Amino acid sequence: MTRSVHPTIAAIIRRVGELPPDLDITAEQHLRDDLGIDSLKLIDVVVHVEEELGVAIEDEQVPRMATAGDLDRHVAEPA
């Protein structure tokens, strides 16, 4: 079953990744392999997520965020 991610997170991924605005971002998509989010863009995504959703993401958590769903789960259930 395909699971969607938080609409704000999906919009940030699209914006930072310069992806089409109508692209459906699912939890299963790999940030680097499927969406072209390299390590520098991932940092940019995390900064925008923190600012726009008012959450804090620890630096050591970032490398463990391989999929859009990993990021979404971290925001929904902070450690």
C-alpha positions in Angstrom: 0.0 0.0 0.0 1.3 3.4 -0.9 1.3 6.0 1.8 1.4 9.7 1.3 3.5 12.1 3.3 2.5 15.3 5.1 1.6 17.8 2.4 4.0 20.4 3.6 6.9 17.9 3.6 6.0 16.8 0.1 5.9 20.5 -1.1 9.3 21.2 0.4 10.8 18.1 -1.2 9.3 19.2 -4.6 10.6 22.8 -4.2 14.1 21.9 -3.0 14.4 19.1 -5.5 13.1 21.2 -8.3 10.5 18.5 -9.0 7.2 19.0 -10.9 4.6 20.6 -8.6 2.1 17.9 -9.4 4.5 15.0 -8.6 3.0 12.7 -5.9 5.5 12.1 -3.1 5.0 8.8 -1.4 6.5 7.5 1.9 8.2 4.7 0.0 10.2 6.9 -2.3 13.9 7.1 -1.7 15.0 10.7 -1.3 18.3 10.3 -3.2 17.5 7.5 -5.7 13.9 8.3 -6.6 13.7 12.0 -6.0 17.3 13.3 -6.6 17.7 14.7 -3.1 21.5 14.6 -2.5 23.0 15.2 0.9 23.2 19.0 0.5 19.6 19.2 -0.7 18.5 17.0 2.2 20.0 19.5 4.7 18.0 22.2 2.9 14.8 20.0 3.1 15.4 19.5 6.8 15.9 23.2 7.5 12.7 24.1 5.7 10.8 21.4 7.5 12.0 22.6 10.8 11.1 26.2 10.0 7.7 25.6 8.3 6.5 22.9 10.7 8.1 24.2 13.9 9.9 21.0 14.7 13.5 20.2 15.6 15.5 17.5 13.9 18.8 16.5 15.4 21.8 16.5 13.1 22.6 12.9 13.8 19.0 11.9 12.7 19.4 13.3 9.2 21.7 10.6 7.7 19.0 8.0 8.7 16.4 9.7 6.6 16.6 7.6 3.5 12.9 7.9 2.3 10.2 10.5 2.3 8.4 8.3 4.9 11.4 8.4 7.2 11.3 12.2 7.3 7.5 12.2 7.7 7.6 9.7 10.6 10.3 11.7 12.4 8.1 14.8 12.2 5.0 12.9 13.3 6.7 11.1 16.1 9.8 13.0 17.2 12.4 11.1 19.2 
